[in-house]
Amino acid sequence: MFQTSLDTPVGILMIEGTRDFVTSIQFASARPQGSKSCALLSKVRTQLREYFAGKRMVFDLTSNLSMGTPFQRSVWTQTMKIAYGETTTYAELARRVGRPTAQRAVGRAVASNPLMILIPCHRVLSAKGKLSGYRGGLEAKEWLLKHESAVLM
């Protein structure tokens, strides 16, 4: 396993993976003491920098979501289909995975997203279209949504 970190406008991101797959992108309270990177993680850092600079709307990275349950993977796959600058609700996401009454289960799956930003869980809103639940904090979620809207203008 390799790991590195990246300072972003919304906080420090801890990035982990192998030579072949990104396995985790999470918010961290501090930079790791040591880091050991590889070519793939360098590519992740580059693409995340481009995203935060408003120069990238789609990521071209290999990831491994095998650590999730089949239901979680279906939610994460549908979440990755939410276009840059767009949003959806937990209820709509539940409908898309074929479980229209499972909004809370969808919310838990979104909350356990292993690849923050790459799987754009910040684009999922409450039923009334309000900001709710984001591991990076609601300020970060709001910043990411405004950033994407500003880039599209």
LUMSE-838991 format. One record per atom (N, C-alpha, C, O): residue in one letter; x, y, z; atom name. Coordinates in Angstrom, 2 decimals, padded with zeros to 5 digits. Example, Ala and Ser with C-alpha at 12.3 -4.5 7.8 and 13.67 -1.06 7.14 Angstrom:
# LUMSE-838991
R   res        px        py        pz   atom
R     A    013.19   -005.69    007.80      N
R     A    012.30   -004.50    007.80     CA
R     A    013.20   -003.30    007.80      C
R     A    014.24   -003.32    008.46      O
R     S    012.85   -002.25    007.08      N
R     S    013.67   -001.06    007.14     CA
R     S    012.90    000.03    007.87      C
R     S    013.41    001.14    008.04      O
//
This chain:
# LUMSE-838991
R   res        px        py        pz   atom
R     M    000.83   -001.19    000.00      N
R     M    000.00    000.00    000.00     CA
R     M    000.87    001.25    000.00      C
R     M    001.96    001.28    000.58      O
R     F    000.37    002.26   -000.67      N
R     F    001.03    003.55   -000.73     CA
R     F    000.08    004.59   -000.16      C
R     F   -001.14    004.41   -000.19      O
R     Q    000.65    005.68    000.35      N
R     Q   -000.20    006.76    000.83     CA
R     Q    000.50    008.09    000.67      C
R     Q    001.73    008.19    000.73      O
R     T   -000.31    009.10    000.45      N
R     T    000.18    010.46    000.33     CA
R     T   -000.95    011.38    000.79      C
R     T   -002.05    010.91    001.08      O
R     S   -000.69    012.66    000.85      N
R     S   -001.74    013.60    001.24     CA
R     S   -001.71    014.80    000.29      C
R     S   -000.75    015.00   -000.46      O
R     L   -002.77    015.57    000.34      N
R     L   -002.89    016.75   -000.51     CA
R     L   -003.63    017.83    000.26      C
R     L   -004.73    017.59    000.76      O
R     D   -003.04    019.02    000.34      N
R     D   -003.74    020.17    000.91     CA
R     D   -004.68    020.72   -000.14      C
R     D   -004.29    020.94   -001.29      O
R     T   -005.93    020.93    000.25      N
R     T   -006.94    021.45   -000.68     CA
R     T   -007.66    022.62   -000.01      C
R     T   -007.49    022.85    001.19      O
R     P   -008.46    023.36   -000.75      N
R     P   -009.23    024.46   -000.15     CA
R     P   -010.23    024.00    000.91      C
R     P   -010.69    024.81    001.71      O
R     V   -010.57    022.71    000.92      N
R     V   -011.53    022.20    001.90     CA
R     V   -010.89    021.32    002.97      C
R     V   -011.60    020.72    003.77      O
R     G   -009.58    021.25    002.99      N
R     G   -008.88    020.48    004.00     CA
R     G   -007.86    019.52    003.41      C
R     G   -007.64    019.49    002.20      O
R     I   -007.26    018.77    004.28      N
R     I   -006.24    017.80    003.87     CA
R     I   -006.92    016.51    003.43      C
R     I   -007.79    015.99    004.14      O
R     L   -006.53    016.01    002.28      N
R     L   -007.03    014.72    001.82     CA
R     L   -005.91    013.69    001.96      C
R     L   -004.79    013.92    001.52      O
R     M   -006.23    012.56    002.56      N
R     M   -005.33    011.42    002.65     CA
R     M   -005.68    010.49    001.49      C
R     M   -006.84    010.11    001.33      O
R     I   -004.70    010.14    000.69      N
R     I   -004.92    009.31   -000.50     CA
R     I   -004.13    008.01   -000.33      C
R     I   -002.94    008.03   -000.02      O
R     E   -004.81    006.89   -000.53      N
R     E   -004.16    005.59   -000.40     CA
R     E   -004.46    004.74   -001.62      C
R     E   -005.48    004.92   -002.29      O
R     G   -003.56    003.82   -001.89      N
R     G   -003.80    002.92   -003.00     CA
R     G   -002.63    001.98   -003.23      C
R     G   -001.66    001.96   -002.47      O
R     T   -002.75    001.21   -004.29      N
R     T   -001.71    000.31   -004.73     CA
R     T   -001.14    000.88   -006.03      C
R     T   -001.50    001.99   -006.43      O
R     R   -000.27    000.17   -006.66      N
R     R    000.24    000.63   -007.96     CA
R     R   -000.87    000.64   -009.02      C
R     R   -000.76    001.33   -010.03      O
R     D   -001.92   -000.15   -008.77      N
R     D   -002.97   -000.32   -009.78     CA
R     D   -004.29    000.39   -009.48      C
R     D   -005.01    000.74   -010.41      O
R     F   -004.61    000.60   -008.18      N
R     F   -005.93    001.12   -007.82     CA
R     F   -005.84    002.16   -006.71      C
R     F   -005.03    002.04   -005.79      O
R     V   -006.70    003.18   -006.80      N
R     V   -006.91    004.08   -005.69     CA
R     V   -007.89    003.37   -004.77      C
R     V   -008.94    002.91   -005.23      O
R     T   -007.58    003.26   -003.49      N
R     T   -008.46    002.55   -002.57     CA
R     T   -009.14    003.47   -001.56      C
R     T   -010.16    003.11   -000.99      O
R     S   -008.57    004.67   -001.33      N
R     S   -009.16    005.56   -000.33     CA
R     S   -008.74    007.00   -000.58      C
R     S   -007.57    007.29   -000.83      O
R     I   -009.71    007.89   -000.51      N
R     I   -009.48    009.34   -000.47     CA
R     I   -010.38    009.85    000.65      C
R     I   -011.60    009.84    000.52      O
R     Q   -009.77    010.28    001.74      N
R     Q   -010.52    010.69    002.93     CA
R     Q   -010.00    012.02    003.46      C
R     Q   -008.84    012.37    003.25      O
R     F   -010.85    012.73    004.16      N
R     F   -010.42    013.93    004.85     CA
R     F   -009.59    013.53    006.06      C
R     F   -009.91    012.55    006.74      O
R     A   -008.54    014.27    006.33      N
R     A   -007.66    013.99    007.46     CA
R     A   -007.50    015.26    008.28      C
R     A   -007.58    016.37    007.76      O
R     S   -007.27    015.09    009.57      N
R     S   -007.07    016.25    010.44     CA
R     S   -005.63    016.76    010.38      C
R     S   -005.36    017.91    010.73      O
R     A   -004.71    015.91    009.93      N
R     A   -003.31    016.31    009.82     CA
R     A   -002.64    015.47    008.73      C
R     A   -003.13    014.40    008.37      O
R     R   -001.52    015.96    008.22      N
R     R   -000.76    015.20    007.24     CA
R     R   -000.12    013.98    007.91      C
R     R    000.23    014.04    009.09      O
R     P    000.02    012.90    007.17      N
R     P    000.65    011.72    007.77     CA
R     P    002.13    012.00    008.06      C
R     P    002.75    012.83    007.40      O
R     Q    002.67    011.29    009.04      N
R     Q    004.08    011.46    009.39     CA
R     Q    004.98    011.07    008.23      C
R     Q    005.93    011.78    007.90      O
R     G    004.69    009.97    007.63      N
R     G    005.48    009.52    006.48     CA
R     G    004.56    009.23    005.33      C
R     G    003.39    008.91    005.52      O
R     S    005.08    009.33    004.14      N
R     S    004.26    008.96    003.00     CA
R     S    005.14    008.22    002.01      C
R     S    006.33    008.48    001.88      O
R     K    004.52    007.30    001.32      N
R     K    005.20    006.52    000.31     CA
R     K    004.26    006.50   -000.88      C
R     K    003.22    005.85   -000.86      O
R     S    004.64    007.22   -001.93      N
R     S    003.76    007.37   -003.07     CA
R     S    004.18    006.45   -004.21      C
R     S    005.19    005.75   -004.12      O
R     C    003.40    006.45   -005.24      N
R     C    003.68    005.69   -006.46     CA
R     C    003.13    006.51   -007.63      C
R     C    002.53    007.56   -007.41      O
R     A    003.34    006.05   -008.84      N
R     A    002.91    006.80   -010.02     CA
R     A    001.40    007.06   -010.01      C
R     A    000.96    008.15   -010.36      O
R     L    000.61    006.06   -009.62      N
R     L   -000.84    006.24   -009.61     CA
R     L   -001.25    007.32   -008.61      C
R     L   -002.09    008.16   -008.93      O
R     L   -000.69    007.31   -007.42      N
R     L   -001.07    008.32   -006.43     CA
R     L   -000.60    009.71   -006.86      C
R     L   -001.26    010.70   -006.54      O
R     S    000.50    009.79   -007.57      N
R     S    000.93    011.08   -008.13     CA
R     S   -000.10    011.58   -009.14      C
R     S   -000.39    012.77   -009.21      O
R     K   -000.64    010.65   -009.93      N
R     K   -001.68    011.00   -010.91     CA
R     K   -002.95    011.47   -010.19      C
R     K   -003.60    012.42   -010.62      O
R     V   -003.29    010.81   -009.09      N
R     V   -004.46    011.22   -008.29     CA
R     V   -004.26    012.64   -007.79      C
R     V   -005.15    013.48   -007.92      O
R     R   -003.09    012.91   -007.22      N
R     R   -002.80    014.26   -006.71     CA
R     R   -002.92    015.29   -007.83      C
R     R   -003.51    016.35   -007.64      O
R     T   -002.37    014.98   -008.99      N
R     T   -002.44    015.91   -010.13     CA
R     T   -003.89    016.17   -010.53      C
R     T   -004.28    017.32   -010.71      O
R     Q   -004.68    015.11   -010.66      N
R     Q   -006.07    015.29   -011.07     CA
R     Q   -006.89    016.02   -010.02      C
R     Q   -007.77    016.81   -010.37      O
R     L   -006.63    015.78   -008.74      N
R     L   -007.34    016.52   -007.70     CA
R     L   -006.93    017.99   -007.72      C
R     L   -007.79    018.86   -007.56      O
R     R   -005.67    018.28   -007.92      N
R     R   -005.24    019.69   -008.04     CA
R     R   -005.96    020.36   -009.21      C
R     R   -006.43    021.49   -009.09      O
R     E   -006.06    019.66   -010.35      N
R     E   -006.76    020.21   -011.51     CA
R     E   -008.23    020.44   -011.19      C
R     E   -008.80    021.46   -011.59      O
R     Y   -008.86    019.52   -010.47      N
R     Y   -010.25    019.68   -010.07     CA
R     Y   -010.41    020.95   -009.23      C
R     Y   -011.29    021.77   -009.51      O
R     F   -009.57    021.11   -008.23      N
R     F   -009.69    022.28   -007.35     CA
R     F   -009.33    023.57   -008.06      C
R     F   -009.76    024.65   -007.64      O
R     A   -008.54    023.49   -009.13      N
R     A   -008.20    024.67   -009.92     CA
R     A   -009.28    024.98   -010.97      C
R     A   -009.17    025.97   -011.70      O
R     G   -010.31    024.14   -011.05      N
R     G   -011.38    024.36   -012.02     CA
R     G   -011.03    023.90   -013.42      C
R     G   -011.66    024.33   -014.38      O
R     K   -010.03    023.04   -013.54      N
R     K   -009.58    022.58   -014.85     CA
R     K   -009.94    021.13   -015.15      C
R     K   -009.61    020.63   -016.22      O
R     R   -010.60    020.46   -014.23      N
R     R   -010.97    019.06   -014.43     CA
R     R   -012.37    018.83   -013.89      C
R     R   -012.69    019.20   -012.76      O
R     M   -013.22    018.21   -014.74      N
R     M   -014.58    017.89   -014.32     CA
R     M   -014.81    016.39   -014.22      C
R     M   -015.77    015.94   -013.59      O
R     V   -013.93    015.60   -014.83      N
R     V   -014.06    014.15   -014.84     CA
R     V   -012.71    013.56   -014.46      C
R     V   -011.67    014.02   -014.93      O
R     F   -012.73    012.55   -013.61      N
R     F   -011.49    011.89   -013.20     CA
R     F   -011.24    010.67   -014.08      C
R     F   -012.16    009.95   -014.46      O
R     D   -009.98    010.45   -014.38      N
R     D   -009.55    009.32   -015.18     CA
R     D   -008.60    008.48   -014.33      C
R     D   -007.39    008.49   -014.53      O
R     L   -009.18    007.76   -013.37      N
R     L   -008.38    007.00   -012.41     CA
R     L   -008.97    005.61   -012.22      C
R     L   -010.17    005.41   -012.35      O
R     T   -008.11    004.65   -011.93      N
R     T   -008.59    003.31   -011.64     CA
R     T   -008.79    003.17   -010.15      C
R     T   -007.90    003.49   -009.35      O
R     S   -009.96    002.69   -009.77      N
R     S   -010.26    002.53   -008.35     CA
R     S   -010.76    001.11   -008.10      C
R     S   -011.17    000.40   -009.01      O
R     N   -010.72    000.73   -006.84      N
R     N   -011.16   -000.59   -006.44     CA
R     N   -012.20   -000.42   -005.34      C
R     N   -011.88    000.00   -004.23      O
R     L   -013.44   -000.75   -005.66      N
R     L   -014.53   -000.61   -004.69     CA
R     L   -014.94   -001.94   -004.09      C
R     L   -016.04   -002.06   -003.57      O
R     S   -014.08   -002.92   -004.17      N
R     S   -014.45   -004.27   -003.71     CA
R     S   -014.66   -004.34   -002.20      C
R     S   -015.22   -005.32   -001.70      O
R     M   -014.20   -003.32   -001.47      N
R     M   -014.36   -003.38   -000.01     CA
R     M   -015.80   -003.13    000.43      C
R     M   -016.13   -003.40    001.59      O
R     G   -016.64   -002.64   -000.43      N
R     G   -018.02   -002.38   -000.06     CA
R     G   -018.92   -003.58   -000.30      C
R     G   -018.55   -004.52   -001.01      O
R     T   -020.11   -003.53    000.28      N
R     T   -021.12   -004.56    000.03     CA
R     T   -021.67   -004.35   -001.38      C
R     T   -021.47   -003.28   -001.96      O
R     P   -022.35   -005.33   -001.94      N
R     P   -022.96   -005.12   -003.25     CA
R     P   -023.88   -003.89   -003.27      C
R     P   -023.89   -003.14   -004.25      O
R     F   -024.66   -003.68   -002.20      N
R     F   -025.55   -002.51   -002.14     CA
R     F   -024.73   -001.22   -002.13      C
R     F   -025.04   -000.29   -002.88      O
R     Q   -023.69   -001.15   -001.29      N
R     Q   -022.86    000.05   -001.25     CA
R     Q   -022.24    000.32   -002.62      C
R     Q   -022.23    001.46   -003.08      O
R     R   -021.73   -000.71   -003.26      N
R     R   -021.10   -000.53   -004.57     CA
R     R   -022.11    000.00   -005.59      C
R     R   -021.77    000.82   -006.43      O
R     S   -023.37   -000.48   -005.51      N
R     S   -024.38    000.02   -006.44     CA
R     S   -024.67    001.50   -006.19      C
R     S   -024.84    002.27   -007.13      O
R     V   -024.71    001.89   -004.92      N
R     V   -024.93    003.31   -004.59     CA
R     V   -023.75    004.14   -005.06      C
R     V   -023.94    005.20   -005.66      O
R     W   -022.53    003.68   -004.80      N
R     W   -021.34    004.44   -005.21     CA
R     W   -021.27    004.57   -006.74      C
R     W   -020.91    005.62   -007.26      O
R     T   -021.62    003.49   -007.44      N
R     T   -021.62    003.53   -008.91     CA
R     T   -022.62    004.57   -009.41      C
R     T   -022.31    005.34   -010.32      O
R     Q   -023.81    004.59   -008.82      N
R     Q   -024.81    005.59   -009.24     CA
R     Q   -024.37    007.00   -008.85      C
R     Q   -024.64    007.95   -009.59      O
R     T   -023.71    007.14   -007.71      N
R     T   -023.24    008.46   -007.28     CA
R     T   -022.20    008.99   -008.27      C
R     T   -022.17    010.19   -008.54      O
R     M   -021.36    008.11   -008.80      N
R     M   -020.35    008.55   -009.78     CA
R     M   -020.98    009.03   -011.08      C
R     M   -020.33    009.71   -011.86      O
R     K   -022.25    008.70   -011.31      N
R     K   -022.94    009.13   -012.53     CA
R     K   -023.56    010.52   -012.39      C
R     K   -024.08    011.06   -013.37      O
R     I   -023.51    011.11   -011.20      N
R     I   -024.04    012.46   -011.02     CA
R     I   -023.05    013.42   -011.66      C
R     I   -021.89    013.49   -011.24      O
R     A   -023.49    014.14   -012.65      N
R     A   -022.60    014.99   -013.43     CA
R     A   -022.04    016.15   -012.60      C
R     A   -022.67    016.62   -011.65      O
R     Y   -020.88    016.58   -012.98      N
R     Y   -020.21    017.74   -012.39     CA
R     Y   -021.19    018.92   -012.40      C
R     Y   -021.80    019.22   -013.42      O
R     G   -021.33    019.58   -011.27      N
R     G   -022.19    020.76   -011.19     CA
R     G   -023.66    020.44   -011.01      C
R     G   -024.48    021.35   -010.92      O
R     E   -024.02    019.16   -010.95      N
R     E   -025.41    018.77   -010.74     CA
R     E   -025.56    018.12   -009.37      C
R     E   -024.57    017.73   -008.75      O
R     T   -026.78    018.02   -008.92      N
R     T   -027.06    017.37   -007.64     CA
R     T   -028.24    016.42   -007.80      C
R     T   -028.97    016.47   -008.78      O
R     T   -028.39    015.55   -006.82      N
R     T   -029.56    014.69   -006.72     CA
R     T   -029.88    014.53   -005.24      C
R     T   -029.16    015.04   -004.39      O
R     T   -030.95    013.83   -004.95      N
R     T   -031.34    013.61   -003.56     CA
R     T   -031.10    012.14   -003.19      C
R     T   -030.91    011.28   -004.05      O
R     Y   -031.10    011.89   -001.88      N
R     Y   -030.98    010.51   -001.41     CA
R     Y   -032.14    009.68   -001.93      C
R     Y   -031.95    008.52   -002.29      O
R     A   -033.34    010.26   -001.99      N
R     A   -034.51    009.53   -002.48     CA
R     A   -034.35    009.16   -003.95      C
R     A   -034.67    008.04   -004.34      O
R     E   -033.86    010.09   -004.74      N
R     E   -033.66    009.81   -006.17     CA
R     E   -032.57    008.75   -006.35      C
R     E   -032.70    007.86   -007.20      O
R     L   -031.52    008.83   -005.56      N
R     L   -030.45    007.84   -005.64     CA
R     L   -030.99    006.45   -005.25      C
R     L   -030.62    005.45   -005.86      O
R     A   -031.87    006.40   -004.25      N
R     A   -032.49    005.14   -003.86     CA
R     A   -033.31    004.57   -005.02      C
R     A   -033.28    003.36   -005.28      O
R     R   -034.03    005.44   -005.71      N
R     R   -034.81    004.99   -006.87     CA
R     R   -033.89    004.44   -007.94      C
R     R   -034.19    003.41   -008.55      O
R     R   -032.76    005.11   -008.18      N
R     R   -031.83    004.68   -009.23     CA
R     R   -031.18    003.33   -008.95      C
R     R   -030.82    002.61   -009.88      O
R     V   -031.04    002.97   -007.67      N
R     V   -030.46    001.66   -007.35     CA
R     V   -031.54    000.60   -007.18      C
R     V   -031.25   -000.53   -006.77      O
R     G   -032.79    000.95   -007.49      N
R     G   -033.87   -000.02   -007.43     CA
R     G   -034.43   -000.28   -006.05      C
R     G   -035.08   -001.30   -005.82      O
R     R   -034.17    000.63   -005.11      N
R     R   -034.66    000.48   -003.73     CA
R     R   -035.32    001.80   -003.31      C
R     R   -034.79    002.50   -002.44      O
R     P   -036.46    002.15   -003.90      N
R     P   -037.07    003.47   -003.70     CA
R     P   -037.41    003.85   -002.27      C
R     P   -037.54    005.04   -001.98      O
R     T   -037.54    002.89   -001.38      N
R     T   -037.86    003.22    000.01     CA
R     T   -036.63    003.17    000.92      C
R     T   -036.75    003.27    002.14      O
R     A   -035.48    003.01    000.34      N
R     A   -034.25    002.81    001.13     CA
R     A   -033.38    004.06    001.22      C
R     A   -032.15    003.97    001.15      O
R     Q   -034.01    005.23    001.36      N
R     Q   -033.23    006.46    001.41     CA
R     Q   -032.20    006.47    002.54      C
R     Q   -031.08    006.94    002.35      O
R     R   -032.57    005.95    003.69      N
R     R   -031.63    005.95    004.82     CA
R     R   -030.46    005.01    004.56      C
R     R   -029.32    005.33    004.88      O
R     A   -030.75    003.85    003.99      N
R     A   -029.66    002.92    003.65     CA
R     A   -028.75    003.53    002.60      C
R     A   -027.53    003.36    002.65      O
R     V   -029.34    004.24    001.66      N
R     V   -028.54    004.95    000.66     CA
R     V   -027.68    006.01    001.36      C
R     V   -026.51    006.17    001.04      O
R     G   -028.28    006.72    002.30      N
R     G   -027.53    007.72    003.06     CA
R     G   -026.33    007.11    003.79      C
R     G   -025.25    007.71    003.82      O
R     R   -026.52    005.94    004.37      N
R     R   -025.41    005.27    005.05     CA
R     R   -024.34    004.84    004.06      C
R     R   -023.14    004.95    004.35      O
R     A   -024.76    004.35    002.89      N
R     A   -023.79    003.95    001.86     CA
R     A   -023.01    005.16    001.36      C
R     A   -021.80    005.09    001.19      O
R     V   -023.71    006.27    001.13      N
R     V   -023.04    007.50    000.70     CA
R     V   -022.05    007.94    001.77      C
R     V   -020.94    008.36    001.45      O
R     A   -022.44    007.85    003.03      N
R     A   -021.58    008.27    004.14     CA
R     A   -020.34    007.40    004.27      C
R     A   -019.33    007.85    004.82      O
R     S   -020.39    006.17    003.78      N
R     S   -019.23    005.29    003.87     CA
R     S   -018.39    005.29    002.60      C
R     S   -017.55    004.42    002.40      O
R     N   -018.62    006.25    001.75      N
R     N   -017.88    006.41    000.51     CA
R     N   -016.37    006.39    000.77      C
R     N   -015.88    007.22    001.54      O
R     P   -015.63    005.46    000.16      N
R     P   -014.19    005.40    000.40     CA
R     P   -013.37    006.38   -000.43      C
R     P   -012.19    006.57   -000.17      O
R     L   -013.99    006.99   -001.43      N
R     L   -013.24    007.85   -002.36     CA
R     L   -013.86    009.24   -002.46      C
R     L   -014.49    009.58   -003.46      O
R     M   -013.68    010.02   -001.41      N
R     M   -014.23    011.38   -001.39     CA
R     M   -013.77    012.14   -002.64      C
R     M   -012.66    011.94   -003.11      O
R     I   -014.61    013.00   -003.15      N
R     I   -014.42    013.80   -004.35     CA
R     I   -014.54    012.93   -005.60      C
R     I   -015.33    013.23   -006.49      O
R     L   -013.76    011.85   -005.68      N
R     L   -013.82    010.96   -006.84     CA
R     L   -015.21    010.36   -006.98      C
R     L   -015.77    010.34   -008.08      O
R     I   -015.77    009.86   -005.89      N
R     I   -017.19    009.49   -005.84     CA
R     I   -017.86    010.71   -005.22      C
R     I   -017.75    010.94   -004.02      O
R     P   -018.55    011.50   -006.04      N
R     P   -018.98    012.83   -005.61     CA
R     P   -020.19    012.85   -004.68      C
R     P   -021.26    013.34   -005.04      O
R     C   -020.02    012.31   -003.48      N
R     C   -021.12    012.25   -002.53     CA
R     C   -021.55    013.66   -002.09      C
R     C   -022.64    013.83   -001.55      O
R     H   -020.70    014.66   -002.33      N
R     H   -021.09    016.03   -002.00     CA
R     H   -022.24    016.51   -002.89      C
R     H   -022.87    017.52   -002.58      O
R     R   -022.52    015.80   -003.97      N
R     R   -023.60    016.17   -004.89     CA
R     R   -024.95    015.58   -004.49      C
R     R   -025.94    015.76   -005.21      O
R     V   -025.01    014.88   -003.35      N
R     V   -026.26    014.27   -002.88     CA
R     V   -026.82    015.14   -001.75      C
R     V   -026.14    015.42   -000.77      O
R     L   -028.08    015.54   -001.92      N
R     L   -028.74    016.45   -000.98     CA
R     L   -029.93    015.78   -000.32      C
R     L   -030.37    014.71   -000.73      O
R     S   -030.45    016.43    000.72      N
R     S   -031.64    015.92    001.40     CA
R     S   -032.86    016.03    000.48      C
R     S   -032.78    016.61   -000.61      O
R     A   -033.97    015.48    000.92      N
R     A   -035.19    015.45    000.12     CA
R     A   -035.64    016.84   -000.31      C
R     A   -036.21    017.00   -001.39      O
R     K   -035.40    017.83    000.51      N
R     K   -035.82    019.20    000.18     CA
R     K   -034.71    019.97   -000.53      C
R     K   -034.80    021.19   -000.68      O
R     G   -033.68    019.27   -000.97      N
R     G   -032.59    019.91   -001.69     CA
R     G   -031.63    020.68   -000.80      C
R     G   -030.92    021.57   -001.27      O
R     K   -031.62    020.34    000.49      N
R     K   -030.75    021.05    001.43     CA
R     K   -029.49    020.25    001.68      C
R     K   -029.44    019.04    001.51      O
R     L   -028.45    020.99    002.10      N
R     L   -027.20    020.33    002.47     CA
R     L   -027.42    019.50    003.72      C
R     L   -028.06    019.94    004.68      O
R     S   -026.90    018.31    003.70      N
R     S   -026.98    017.46    004.89     CA
R     S   -025.84    016.46    004.85      C
R     S   -025.36    016.09    003.78      O
R     G   -025.43    016.04    006.00      N
R     G   -024.45    015.00    006.18     CA
R     G   -023.31    014.91    005.20      C
R     G   -023.49    014.46    004.07      O
R     Y   -022.14    015.33    005.60      N
R     Y   -020.94    015.19    004.78     CA
R     Y   -019.75    015.04    005.71      C
R     Y   -019.54    015.88    006.59      O
R     R   -018.98    013.97    005.54      N
R     R   -017.86    013.70    006.45     CA
R     R   -016.83    014.82    006.46      C
R     R   -016.15    015.01    007.46      O
R     G   -016.72    015.54    005.37      N
R     G   -015.78    016.66    005.34     CA
R     G   -016.36    017.91    005.99      C
R     G   -015.68    018.93    006.10      O
R     G   -017.61    017.85    006.42      N
R     G   -018.29    019.00    007.01     CA
R     G   -019.16    019.71    005.99      C
R     G   -018.87    019.69    004.79      O
R     L   -020.23    020.33    006.47      N
R     L   -021.15    021.00    005.56     CA
R     L   -020.51    022.19    004.86      C
R     L   -020.88    022.51    003.73      O
R     E   -019.55    022.86    005.51      N
R     E   -018.86    023.96    004.84     CA
R     E   -018.09    023.47    003.63      C
R     E   -018.08    024.13    002.59      O
R     A   -017.45    022.31    003.75      N
R     A   -016.72    021.73    002.63     CA
R     A   -017.68    021.34    001.51      C
R     A   -017.40    021.58    000.33      O
R     K   -018.81    020.75    001.88      N
R     K   -019.81    020.35    000.88     CA
R     K   -020.32    021.57    000.13      C
R     K   -020.42    021.55   -001.10      O
R     E   -020.63    022.62    000.87      N
R     E   -021.11    023.85    000.24     CA
R     E   -020.03    024.43   -000.67      C
R     E   -020.34    024.88   -001.77      O
R     W   -018.78    024.43   -000.23      N
R     W   -017.68    024.96   -001.04     CA
R     W   -017.56    024.18   -002.34      C
R     W   -017.42    024.78   -003.41      O
R     L   -017.60    022.84   -002.26      N
R     L   -017.46    022.00   -003.46     CA
R     L   -018.58    022.27   -004.46      C
R     L   -018.33    022.36   -005.66      O
R     L   -019.81    022.38   -003.97      N
R     L   -020.94    022.64   -004.87     CA
R     L   -020.83    024.02   -005.51      C
R     L   -021.11    024.17   -006.70      O
R     K   -020.44    025.02   -004.75      N
R     K   -020.26    026.37   -005.31     CA
R     K   -019.12    026.38   -006.30      C
R     K   -019.21    027.04   -007.34      O
R     H   -018.05    025.67   -005.98      N
R     H   -016.89    025.59   -006.89     CA
R     H   -017.31    025.02   -008.24      C
R     H   -016.96    025.57   -009.28      O
R     E   -018.05    023.91   -008.22      N
R     E   -018.47    023.29   -009.46     CA
R     E   -019.42    024.19   -010.24      C
R     E   -019.33    024.25   -011.46      O
R     S   -020.32    024.89   -009.56      N
R     S   -021.23    025.81   -010.24     CA
R     S   -020.48    026.97   -010.86      C
R     S   -020.80    027.40   -011.97      O
R     A   -019.48    027.48   -010.15      N
R     A   -018.70    028.61   -010.65     CA
R     A   -017.90    028.23   -011.90      C
R     A   -017.78    029.02   -012.83      O
R     V   -017.36    027.03   -011.92      N
R     V   -016.57    026.58   -013.06     CA
R     V   -017.46    026.46   -014.30      C
R     V   -017.01    026.74   -015.41      O
R     L   -018.70    026.04   -014.11      N
R     L   -019.62    025.87   -015.24     CA
R     L   -020.11    027.18   -015.82      C
R     L   -020.58    027.22   -016.96      O
R     M   -020.02    028.26   -015.06      N
R     M   -020.54    029.55   -015.55     CA
R     M   -019.63    030.18   -016.57      C
R     M   -019.92    031.27   -017.07      O
//
